[in-house]
Amino acid sequence: MTTRTLSDFIKAYDVRGLVPEQLDAGVARAIGSAFATVVAIPDGAATVVVGYDMRPSSPELSEAFAQGVAAHGLDVVIIGLCSTDGLYFASGSLDLPGAMFTASHNPAAYNGIKLCRAGARPVGQDSGLAQITRIAQEIVDGTRPLAPEGVAPGAIGTRDTLGEYAAFLRSLVDVSRIRPLKVVVDAGNGMGGYTVPAVLSGLPLEVVPLYFELDGTFPNHEANPLDPANLADLQRAVAEHGADLGLAFDGDADRCFVVDERGEPVSASVITALVAAREIGRAVAAGADPADITIVYNVISSHGVREVIAELGAQGLRTRVGHSFIKAEMAAHDAVFGGEHSAHYYYRDFWFADTGMLSALHVLAALGSQDKPLSQMVAPYDRYCASGEINSTVSDVAAATARVLSWAAARDAEVDHLDGITVGNRAPGTPMWWFNLRPSNTEPLLRLNVEAADEATMAAVRDEVLAVVRA
């Protein structure tokens, strides 16, 4: 095995590398051993659960990881093909630490690993991943054995959890009143093609499948619906079939994107507001006081999200961008739901983990329990005009940010520093606007998101701030 630097492809939250140049069976085996050392054994776990996506390298890599874990005397349960939220379900329901082999929406040349503790609790750089990287590097370099001598290896077995996963998701949403709907689903040759039939089976839905064939080479388009180009086939099919809505999943199906009956994308902020309202209602129906209900959203979610939460009497909690921050705040405040602009949606009743399929069920249940088309149903949640995320490559991130802060000070704008800078208009009698400008963690980029009361104001603020950033 060729020695390589693991920190090049083990990032803040997961492993994501080229196969086999960076990630191969030897590296996966070393990471499995390190995971047993850092997470499973200290946490008192006797078993680890492992799942994998449809990428050609996933079975071999997951088997090697399992061997690394088993070398420490621990048992391994391989649940086989699954979505990332399917692995979280197994980790949560079985109360086991786990590993999901996937590179999510990345191109075919990549694979990766998402790690979690029992109960689907995330493992990141500050919660074990840094130590895993260090120990795995020593194993790869040959300066540390795979496992201590004299340890009898654990057993590696298999288990199918797809049916349990589907039943559990269906138990979290009332689907009894869904009227007949036609829905186009673009699985992008990813794991949605495996999970959608299991979860939606038996509902009064006519499902028009796009690219349900599991194929980790992604022959039709990248499994990344965040790129508008990858929604084009879905939008066209919704129009051609006269469908009530369209759903798109990314490669590991932990994110869900929604298109209305006109083929227009429904923003993740609108879905966040819609599901937040439903989860608040569900908690109230179970006897909770609205004032004791918390919803989490990140700094670039629409102002409409916080308004909907406040109107329903619940508490909104704003966080930094990134699933580790969302999950940590949700657990700390026992939040019932959390949403991100990237279409990651998190649920207290799903071990505070993200699940695209549960979010799809919420949208279907909401639409199917009333008679309006989707565009009209979500209109009350779609309140402002947004720019979307705009990236600017800059030579000096700090200097560019300082210029924008000077621009804000000249306008007596409100500024906070929760994640990058968020600047908001407080001039009376003028249209609402705000923007967030935050640096990339890995590149010399600044990411700008602007929202305003109307399109003209949004465009004006966007263009002014971009000019200052790129000066």
C-alpha positions as CSV (number, residue, x, y, z in Angstrom):
1,M,0.0,0.0,0.0
2,T,1.3,3.4,-1.0
3,T,1.7,5.7,2.0
4,R,-0.4,8.9,1.7
5,T,-1.3,11.8,3.9
6,L,-4.8,11.1,5.4
7,S,-5.4,14.7,6.5
8,D,-5.5,15.6,2.8
9,F,-8.9,14.0,2.5
10,I,-10.2,13.6,6.1
11,K,-11.9,16.9,6.6
12,A,-13.9,18.6,9.4
13,Y,-16.8,16.3,9.4
14,D,-16.1,13.2,7.3
15,V,-13.7,11.3,4.9
16,R,-14.0,12.3,1.3
17,G,-11.2,11.1,-1.1
18,L,-10.3,9.8,-4.6
19,V,-10.4,6.0,-5.0
20,P,-7.9,4.4,-5.0
21,E,-5.4,7.3,-5.0
22,Q,-6.3,8.5,-1.6
23,L,-8.9,6.0,-0.1
24,D,-8.4,2.3,-0.7
25,A,-9.0,-0.9,1.2
26,G,-5.8,-0.5,3.3
27,V,-6.8,3.0,4.4
28,A,-10.3,2.0,5.1
29,R,-9.1,-0.9,7.3
30,A,-6.8,1.5,9.2
31,I,-9.7,4.0,9.7
32,G,-11.9,1.1,11.0
33,S,-9.2,0.1,13.5
34,A,-8.8,3.8,14.6
35,F,-12.6,4.2,14.9
36,A,-12.7,1.1,17.2
37,T,-9.9,2.6,19.3
38,V,-11.2,6.2,19.6
39,V,-15.0,5.7,19.6
40,A,-16.4,2.2,19.9
41,I,-14.2,0.8,22.7
42,P,-14.1,4.0,24.9
43,D,-17.9,4.3,24.5
44,G,-18.4,0.7,25.7
45,A,-19.8,-0.6,22.4
46,A,-19.4,-4.2,21.6
47,T,-20.7,-3.9,18.0
48,V,-20.4,-1.4,15.1
49,V,-23.0,-1.0,12.3
50,V,-21.8,-0.3,8.7
51,G,-23.7,0.7,5.6
52,Y,-22.8,1.8,2.1
53,D,-24.1,3.5,-1.0
54,M,-24.1,2.3,-4.7
55,R,-20.6,3.4,-5.6
56,P,-18.6,0.5,-7.2
57,S,-15.9,0.8,-4.5
58,S,-18.3,0.9,-1.5
59,P,-18.7,-2.9,-0.8
60,E,-14.9,-3.5,-0.8
61,L,-14.1,-0.4,1.3
62,S,-16.9,-1.1,3.9
63,E,-15.7,-4.7,4.2
64,A,-12.1,-3.5,4.9
65,F,-13.4,-1.0,7.5
66,A,-15.3,-3.9,9.2
67,Q,-12.1,-5.9,9.3
68,G,-10.3,-3.1,11.0
69,V,-13.0,-2.8,13.6
70,A,-13.3,-6.6,14.1
71,A,-9.5,-6.9,14.6
72,H,-10.1,-5.3,18.1
73,G,-12.6,-8.1,19.1
74,L,-15.7,-6.1,18.3
75,D,-18.5,-7.5,16.2
76,V,-19.7,-5.7,13.0
77,V,-23.2,-5.6,11.5
78,I,-23.2,-4.7,7.8
79,I,-26.6,-3.5,6.7
80,G,-25.5,-3.2,3.1
81,L,-27.0,-0.8,0.7
82,C,-28.6,2.1,2.4
83,S,-29.1,5.9,2.4
84,T,-27.1,7.9,4.9
85,D,-30.2,8.5,7.0
86,G,-30.7,4.7,6.8
87,L,-27.4,4.3,8.5
88,Y,-28.4,6.9,11.1
89,F,-31.6,4.9,11.7
90,A,-29.6,1.8,12.3
91,S,-27.2,3.6,14.6
92,G,-30.2,5.2,16.5
93,S,-32.5,2.2,16.7
94,L,-29.8,-0.3,17.6
95,D,-27.9,2.2,19.8
96,L,-24.6,1.4,18.0
97,P,-21.8,3.5,16.6
98,G,-21.7,3.4,12.9
99,A,-20.0,4.2,9.6
100,M,-21.6,5.1,6.2
101,F,-19.6,4.7,3.1
102,T,-20.6,7.4,0.7
103,A,-19.2,10.5,-1.0
104,S,-22.7,12.0,-1.1
105,H,-23.0,14.3,-4.1
106,N,-19.4,14.1,-5.2
107,P,-18.4,12.8,-8.6
108,A,-17.9,9.1,-9.3
109,A,-14.2,9.1,-8.7
110,Y,-14.7,9.8,-5.0
111,N,-15.9,7.8,-2.0
112,G,-15.9,8.6,1.7
113,I,-17.0,7.7,5.2
114,K,-19.4,9.4,7.6
115,L,-18.9,8.3,11.2
116,C,-21.2,8.5,14.1
117,R,-21.4,7.4,17.7
118,A,-24.3,5.4,19.1
119,G,-27.6,7.2,18.7
120,A,-26.4,8.8,15.4
121,R,-24.3,11.4,17.3
122,P,-21.8,12.9,14.8
123,V,-18.1,12.4,14.9
124,G,-16.1,15.5,13.7
125,Q,-12.7,16.9,14.1
126,D,-13.4,18.1,17.7
127,S,-15.2,14.9,18.7
128,G,-12.9,12.2,17.7
129,L,-12.1,12.5,14.0
130,A,-8.7,14.2,14.6
131,Q,-7.6,11.3,16.8
132,I,-8.9,8.8,14.3
133,T,-6.9,10.5,11.6
134,R,-3.7,10.4,13.7
135,I,-4.0,6.7,14.6
136,A,-5.0,5.6,11.1
137,Q,-2.0,7.5,9.7
138,E,0.3,5.6,12.1
139,I,-1.2,2.3,10.9
140,V,-0.9,3.3,7.3
141,D,2.8,4.3,7.9
142,G,3.5,1.0,9.6
143,T,4.4,2.5,12.9
144,R,1.4,1.1,14.7
145,P,-0.2,-2.4,14.5
146,L,-3.7,-2.8,13.2
147,A,-4.8,-4.1,16.6
148,P,-3.2,-5.4,19.8
149,E,-1.7,-8.9,19.6
150,G,-3.6,-11.8,21.0
151,V,-7.1,-10.3,20.4
152,A,-9.6,-12.8,18.9
153,P,-11.3,-11.0,16.0
154,G,-15.0,-10.2,16.3
155,A,-17.7,-11.6,14.0
156,I,-18.8,-9.8,10.8
157,G,-22.5,-10.4,10.0
158,T,-25.3,-8.9,7.9
159,R,-28.7,-7.5,8.6
160,D,-31.4,-5.9,6.4
161,T,-33.0,-2.8,8.1
162,L,-34.7,-1.2,5.0
163,G,-38.2,-2.3,6.1
164,E,-37.7,-1.2,9.7
165,Y,-36.4,2.2,8.4
166,A,-39.4,2.7,6.1
167,A,-41.9,1.8,8.9
168,F,-40.2,4.1,11.4
169,L,-40.3,7.1,9.0
170,R,-44.0,6.4,8.3
171,S,-44.7,6.4,12.0
172,L,-43.4,10.0,12.3
173,V,-45.8,11.6,9.8
174,D,-49.6,11.2,9.5
175,V,-50.0,10.0,5.9
176,S,-53.6,8.8,6.4
177,R,-55.2,11.8,4.7
178,I,-53.0,12.0,1.5
179,R,-55.2,12.4,-1.6
180,P,-54.0,10.8,-4.8
181,L,-51.0,12.7,-6.1
182,K,-48.6,12.3,-9.1
183,V,-45.0,12.8,-8.0
184,V,-41.9,12.7,-10.2
185,V,-38.8,11.5,-8.2
186,D,-35.3,12.0,-9.6
187,A,-33.0,9.7,-7.6
188,G,-30.0,10.7,-9.8
189,N,-28.9,7.0,-9.8
190,G,-28.3,7.4,-6.1
191,M,-29.7,5.7,-3.0
192,G,-33.1,7.4,-3.4
193,G,-33.8,4.8,-6.1
194,Y,-33.5,2.1,-3.3
195,T,-35.3,3.9,-0.4
196,V,-38.2,5.7,-2.2
197,P,-40.0,2.5,-3.3
198,A,-39.8,1.1,0.3
199,V,-41.0,4.3,2.0
200,L,-43.7,5.4,-0.4
201,S,-45.2,1.9,-1.1
202,G,-48.9,1.7,-0.4
203,L,-49.6,5.4,-0.4
204,P,-52.0,6.9,-3.0
205,L,-49.2,8.2,-5.1
206,E,-48.4,7.7,-8.8
207,V,-44.6,7.8,-8.7
208,V,-42.8,8.7,-12.0
209,P,-39.3,7.4,-11.5
210,L,-36.2,9.2,-13.0
211,Y,-32.9,7.4,-12.8
212,F,-33.8,4.9,-10.1
213,E,-31.1,2.5,-11.3
214,L,-28.3,2.3,-8.7
215,D,-25.2,3.4,-10.6
216,G,-22.3,5.1,-8.8
217,T,-20.9,6.3,-12.1
218,F,-23.9,8.8,-12.4
219,P,-24.5,8.3,-16.2
220,N,-27.4,10.9,-16.4
221,H,-26.3,13.8,-14.2
222,E,-24.4,14.4,-11.0
223,A,-26.4,13.5,-7.9
224,N,-26.2,17.1,-6.6
225,P,-29.6,18.9,-6.8
226,L,-28.1,22.0,-5.3
227,D,-26.7,22.7,-8.8
228,P,-29.7,24.0,-10.8
229,A,-28.5,22.2,-13.9
230,N,-29.1,18.9,-12.2
231,L,-32.8,19.8,-11.6
232,A,-33.5,20.3,-15.3
233,D,-34.7,16.8,-16.0
234,L,-37.0,16.8,-13.0
235,Q,-38.5,20.1,-14.0
236,R,-39.1,19.0,-17.5
237,A,-40.7,15.7,-16.4
238,V,-43.0,17.5,-13.9
239,A,-44.4,19.6,-16.8
240,E,-44.6,16.6,-19.2
241,H,-46.5,14.4,-16.8
242,G,-48.7,17.1,-15.3
243,A,-47.4,16.1,-11.9
244,D,-48.3,17.7,-8.6
245,L,-44.7,18.0,-7.5
246,G,-41.2,16.8,-8.1
247,L,-38.6,15.5,-5.5
248,A,-34.9,15.2,-6.1
249,F,-32.4,13.4,-3.8
250,D,-28.7,13.7,-3.7
251,G,-26.4,10.6,-4.0
252,D,-26.8,9.3,-0.4
253,A,-30.4,10.5,-0.2
254,D,-30.0,12.5,3.0
255,R,-31.1,15.7,1.3
256,C,-34.4,16.3,-0.5
257,F,-35.2,19.1,-3.0
258,V,-38.7,20.0,-4.0
259,V,-40.1,21.3,-7.3
260,D,-43.7,22.6,-7.5
261,E,-46.4,21.8,-10.1
262,R,-45.0,24.5,-12.4
263,G,-41.5,23.1,-12.3
264,E,-40.3,25.9,-10.1
265,P,-37.9,25.0,-7.3
266,V,-39.2,25.5,-3.7
267,S,-36.4,27.0,-1.6
268,A,-35.0,25.1,1.4
269,S,-36.0,28.0,3.6
270,V,-39.7,27.6,2.5
271,I,-39.5,23.9,3.2
272,T,-37.9,24.6,6.6
273,A,-40.8,27.0,7.5
274,L,-43.4,24.5,6.3
275,V,-42.0,21.6,8.2
276,A,-41.3,23.7,11.3
277,A,-45.0,24.7,11.4
278,R,-46.0,21.0,11.1
279,E,-43.5,19.9,13.8
280,I,-44.7,22.7,16.1
281,G,-48.3,21.6,15.5
282,R,-47.4,18.0,16.2
283,A,-45.7,18.9,19.4
284,V,-48.6,21.1,20.6
285,A,-51.0,18.3,19.8
286,A,-48.9,16.0,22.0
287,G,-49.4,18.5,24.9
288,A,-46.3,20.8,24.6
289,D,-46.5,24.5,25.3
290,P,-45.5,26.4,22.1
291,A,-43.1,28.6,24.2
292,D,-41.2,25.4,25.2
293,I,-40.7,24.3,21.5
294,T,-37.5,25.2,19.8
295,I,-36.7,25.2,16.1
296,V,-33.1,25.6,14.8
297,Y,-32.1,27.3,11.6
298,N,-28.8,28.6,10.2
299,V,-27.7,32.2,9.6
300,I,-28.5,32.2,5.9
301,S,-32.1,30.9,6.3
302,S,-34.8,33.3,5.2
303,H,-36.2,35.8,7.7
304,G,-39.5,34.1,6.8
305,V,-38.4,31.1,8.8
306,R,-38.0,33.0,12.0
307,E,-41.2,34.9,11.4
308,V,-43.2,31.7,11.0
309,I,-41.7,30.2,14.2
310,A,-42.5,33.4,16.2
311,E,-46.1,33.6,14.8
312,L,-46.7,30.1,16.1
313,G,-45.4,31.1,19.6
314,A,-42.3,28.9,19.5
315,Q,-38.6,29.7,20.0
316,G,-36.3,30.1,17.0
317,L,-32.5,29.5,17.5
318,R,-30.1,30.7,14.9
319,T,-26.8,28.8,14.4
320,R,-23.7,28.7,12.2
321,V,-23.8,26.9,8.9
322,G,-22.8,23.2,9.2
323,H,-24.5,20.1,10.4
324,S,-22.2,19.8,13.5
325,F,-23.4,23.1,14.8
326,I,-27.1,22.4,14.0
327,K,-27.0,19.0,15.7
328,A,-25.2,20.3,18.8
329,E,-27.6,23.2,19.3
330,M,-30.6,20.9,18.7
331,A,-29.4,18.4,21.3
332,A,-28.5,21.2,23.8
333,H,-32.0,22.8,23.5
334,D,-34.0,19.7,22.7
335,A,-35.2,21.3,19.5
336,V,-37.9,19.4,17.6
337,F,-36.6,20.4,14.2
338,G,-33.8,22.1,12.3
339,G,-33.3,23.3,8.8
340,E,-30.5,24.4,6.5
341,H,-30.4,26.3,3.2
342,S,-28.7,23.3,1.7
343,A,-31.8,21.1,2.1
344,H,-30.5,19.2,5.2
345,Y,-33.4,18.8,7.6
346,Y,-32.9,17.5,11.2
347,Y,-35.5,15.9,13.5
348,R,-35.5,15.3,17.3
349,D,-37.4,12.1,16.8
350,F,-34.8,10.9,14.3
351,W,-31.9,11.2,16.9
352,F,-31.3,14.9,15.9
353,A,-30.0,13.6,12.5
354,D,-30.8,14.7,9.0
355,T,-33.2,12.8,6.8
356,G,-34.3,13.7,3.3
357,M,-36.9,11.0,3.1
358,L,-38.8,12.2,6.3
359,S,-38.8,15.7,4.8
360,A,-40.3,14.3,1.6
361,L,-43.0,12.6,3.6
362,H,-43.8,15.9,5.3
363,V,-44.2,17.7,2.0
364,L,-46.4,14.9,0.6
365,A,-48.6,14.8,3.7
366,A,-49.0,18.6,3.7
367,L,-49.9,18.8,0.1
368,G,-52.1,15.7,0.1
369,S,-54.2,16.8,3.0
370,Q,-55.6,19.9,1.3
371,D,-56.7,20.8,-2.3
372,K,-54.4,23.7,-3.3
373,P,-51.5,23.2,-5.7
374,L,-48.1,23.2,-4.1
375,S,-47.2,26.7,-5.3
376,Q,-50.2,28.1,-3.5
377,M,-49.8,26.0,-0.4
378,V,-46.3,27.2,0.3
379,A,-46.9,30.8,-0.7
380,P,-47.4,32.0,2.9
381,Y,-43.9,30.8,3.7
382,D,-42.3,32.3,0.6
383,R,-42.1,36.0,1.8
384,Y,-38.9,37.5,0.5
385,C,-36.5,37.7,-2.5
386,A,-33.1,35.9,-2.2
387,S,-30.0,36.0,-4.3
388,G,-28.9,32.5,-3.6
389,E,-25.2,31.8,-2.7
390,I,-22.7,33.8,-4.7
391,N,-19.0,32.9,-4.4
392,S,-16.2,35.5,-4.9
393,T,-12.5,34.5,-5.1
394,V,-10.5,37.1,-3.3
395,S,-6.8,37.6,-2.7
396,D,-7.3,38.7,0.9
397,V,-10.4,37.5,2.7
398,A,-9.8,39.7,5.8
399,A,-9.3,42.8,3.8
400,A,-12.4,42.2,1.7
401,T,-14.5,41.6,4.8
402,A,-13.1,44.8,6.3
403,R,-14.2,46.8,3.3
404,V,-17.7,45.4,3.6
405,L,-17.8,46.3,7.3
406,S,-16.8,49.9,6.4
407,W,-19.6,49.9,3.8
408,A,-22.1,48.7,6.5
409,A,-20.8,51.3,9.0
410,A,-21.4,54.1,6.5
411,R,-25.1,53.0,6.3
412,D,-25.5,52.6,10.1
413,A,-26.4,48.9,9.4
414,E,-26.8,46.3,12.1
415,V,-23.9,43.8,12.2
416,D,-23.4,40.5,13.9
417,H,-20.5,38.0,13.7
418,L,-22.1,34.6,14.4
419,D,-20.8,33.1,11.2
420,G,-18.8,35.5,9.0
421,I,-20.8,38.8,9.2
422,T,-24.5,39.3,8.9
423,V,-25.5,42.9,8.0
424,G,-29.0,44.2,8.2
425,N,-30.8,47.4,7.3
426,R,-32.3,49.3,10.3
427,A,-33.1,52.6,8.5
428,P,-36.8,53.4,9.2
429,G,-39.2,53.7,6.3
430,T,-36.9,51.7,3.9
431,P,-37.3,48.2,2.5
432,M,-36.0,45.3,4.6
433,W,-32.7,43.8,3.5
434,W,-29.9,41.8,5.0
435,F,-26.9,39.7,3.8
436,N,-24.5,37.2,5.2
437,L,-20.8,37.2,4.0
438,R,-18.8,34.3,5.3
439,P,-15.4,32.7,4.3
440,S,-14.9,29.3,2.9
441,N,-13.1,26.9,5.2
442,T,-11.0,25.4,2.4
443,E,-10.6,28.1,-0.3
444,P,-9.9,31.8,-0.7
445,L,-13.6,32.4,-1.2
446,L,-16.2,34.7,0.3
447,R,-19.8,33.4,0.1
448,L,-22.6,36.0,-0.1
449,N,-26.3,35.5,0.5
450,V,-28.7,38.5,0.2
451,E,-32.4,38.7,1.0
452,A,-34.7,41.7,0.7
453,A,-38.3,42.7,0.8
454,D,-38.4,43.0,-3.0
455,E,-36.4,42.0,-6.1
456,A,-35.1,45.5,-6.8
457,T,-33.8,46.0,-3.3
458,M,-32.2,42.6,-3.3
459,A,-30.4,43.2,-6.6
460,A,-29.2,46.7,-5.6
461,V,-27.7,45.4,-2.3
462,R,-26.3,42.3,-4.0
463,D,-24.5,44.4,-6.7
464,E,-23.2,47.0,-4.2
465,V,-21.8,44.4,-1.8
466,L,-20.2,42.3,-4.6
467,A,-18.5,45.4,-6.0
468,V,-17.0,46.1,-2.6
469,V,-16.0,42.5,-2.1
470,R,-14.3,42.3,-5.5
471,A,-12.8,45.7,-5.5
